[in-house]
């Protein structure tokens, strides 16, 4: 049985890695980027998600870092053109 558990663990780890590679963002980060793509300011995003503006700023910084973009415009273009 340990061999089977090891195989299952490896399978799940591989599946999780593939999912992260396809979409590196967390659920909350996806919520933030969806609102950023609607041209909302950090303050407006914070108000909609009931977060502080500083928290939204941190999310946007992490999203930019994870996606390799340097501006909100690049991020929006990436978000709108990525496969659903």
C-alpha positions as CSV (number, residue, x, y, z in Angstrom):
1,X,0.0,0.0,0.0
2,X,2.8,2.6,0.7
3,X,3.8,2.3,-3.0
4,X,0.3,3.2,-4.1
5,X,0.1,6.1,-1.7
6,X,3.5,7.4,-3.0
7,X,2.2,7.1,-6.6
8,X,-1.0,8.9,-5.7
9,X,1.0,11.7,-3.9
10,X,3.2,12.1,-6.9
11,X,0.2,12.3,-9.2
12,X,-1.5,14.9,-7.1
13,X,1.7,17.0,-6.8
14,X,2.2,16.9,-10.6
15,X,-1.5,17.9,-11.2
16,X,-1.2,20.8,-8.8
17,X,2.0,22.0,-10.5
18,X,0.4,21.8,-13.9
19,X,-2.6,23.8,-12.6
20,X,-0.3,26.5,-11.1
21,X,1.6,26.7,-14.4
22,X,-1.6,27.2,-16.3
23,X,-3.0,29.8,-13.9
24,X,-0.5,31.0,-11.3
25,X,-3.0,33.2,-9.5
26,X,-5.0,32.3,-6.3
27,X,-8.8,32.6,-6.3
28,X,-8.6,36.1,-4.6
29,X,-5.9,37.3,-7.0
30,X,-8.2,36.3,-9.9
31,X,-11.0,38.3,-8.3
32,X,-8.7,41.3,-8.1
33,X,-7.4,41.0,-11.6
34,X,-11.0,40.7,-13.0
35,X,-11.8,44.0,-11.4
36,X,-8.6,45.6,-12.4
37,X,-9.4,44.5,-16.0
38,X,-12.6,46.5,-15.7
39,X,-10.4,49.6,-15.2
40,X,-11.3,50.0,-11.5
41,X,-8.8,51.8,-9.2
42,X,-7.3,50.0,-6.2
43,X,-9.7,52.0,-4.0
44,X,-12.7,50.8,-6.1
45,X,-11.5,47.2,-6.1
46,X,-11.0,47.4,-2.3
47,X,-14.5,48.7,-1.8
48,X,-16.1,45.9,-4.0
49,X,-14.2,43.1,-2.2
50,X,-14.4,44.7,1.2
51,X,-10.6,44.9,1.6
52,X,-8.3,47.7,2.5
53,X,-6.7,49.6,-0.3
54,X,-3.2,48.5,0.9
55,X,-4.3,44.9,0.6
56,X,-5.4,45.4,-3.0
57,X,-2.1,47.1,-3.7
58,X,-0.3,44.1,-2.3
59,X,-2.4,41.7,-4.4
60,X,-1.7,43.8,-7.6
61,X,2.0,43.7,-6.9
62,X,2.0,39.9,-6.4
63,X,-0.1,39.4,-9.5
64,X,2.3,41.6,-11.6
65,X,5.3,39.6,-10.2
66,X,3.6,36.2,-10.8
67,X,2.7,37.1,-14.4
68,X,5.9,38.9,-15.2
69,X,4.2,42.1,-16.2
70,X,5.3,45.6,-15.1
71,X,2.1,47.6,-15.6
72,X,-1.6,47.4,-15.1
73,X,-2.1,47.8,-18.9
74,X,0.1,44.8,-19.6
75,X,-1.8,42.9,-16.9
76,X,-5.2,43.8,-18.4
77,X,-4.0,42.8,-21.9
78,X,-2.8,39.4,-20.5
79,X,-6.0,38.8,-18.6
80,X,-8.3,39.6,-21.6
81,X,-6.3,37.5,-24.1
82,X,-5.6,34.4,-22.0
83,X,-7.7,31.3,-22.6
84,X,-10.6,31.0,-20.3
